[in-house]
Amino acid sequence: MLKSAGVTYVIIGHSEQRTFFHETNETVNKKVKASLKAGLRPIICVGETLAEREAGRTEAVVKDHVEGAYQGLSKEDASRP
């Protein structure tokens, strides 16, 4: 439906989705795969909460988000323009 409306990019994993709707790395990953299958380009949001930043966990959280988003994707799929 998005593609037929002329959409080419989709935002996935925004902090509000993670916080208020309890979106996980697993659901982000499923959305990434679905968007690629539909011919859309995912913009994957990653980032830590204030509490995680203050605890010095920024790098670990961002790494976890990136790895989770790309889990099970080939290098070709992950780098598709």
N, C-alpha and C positions, 0 to 999 in steps of 0.2 A: 504494500500500500504506500509506503514512504517513497519507494522508487518511482511509482507512477505519478507521484506529486512533484517529482523533480529533485528529490533529496539525494545527495551523494555522500554526505557525511553524517554520522550519528555519534553522539556523546554517550559514553558508557562509563559507569562506575563513579559518577560524581559523588562528592562527599555527602551531600544531602541524601542521596539514595542509600548510601552505606549507613548513614546515621539514623535516618528516620524510617527507612523501609528495610533495614537490616540486610542490605545487599552484601553478598559475600564474594570472595574471589571466585568461587565456583559459579555463582550466577553471572558474574561479570564475564567469565570465560565462556559460558554458554551464549551470552549475548554477542560476544566478539565473534564466535564461530557462526552464529546465525546471521550476523550482519555481513560477514565475508561471503557466506553462501548466497545471500541475496544480492551481492554485488555492491554493497555499501562499504564505505571506508570508516572504520571505527576510530574515534578519538577517545583514547583510554585515559581517564583521570586517575591519578595516583596522588597520595599525600597522607600526611599524618595529622592527627588531632593535636590540639594544643597540649593536652596532657601527655601525649606520646612525644611531642617535641621537647617539652620540659623534662621528660625522663631520659632524653638523649637517644631516643629510638627512631629518629627520622630515617636514617639509612636502612635500617632493618625493615621498617614498615613499607617504605617505597619499594625495596627489593621484593618483598613479599607480594605487593600489589602487582608489580610487573610480571614476576614469575607466575603468579596465579592467573593473570589475564591471558598469558600466552601458553598456558599448559596444554600440551598435546597438539600444538600447531607446528606445522613444518616451518623451516626457515623461509621458504618461498611464500607461504601464506602470511607469515608475520611481517614480511617486508613488501608485500604487494602494494603497489601505488593506488 
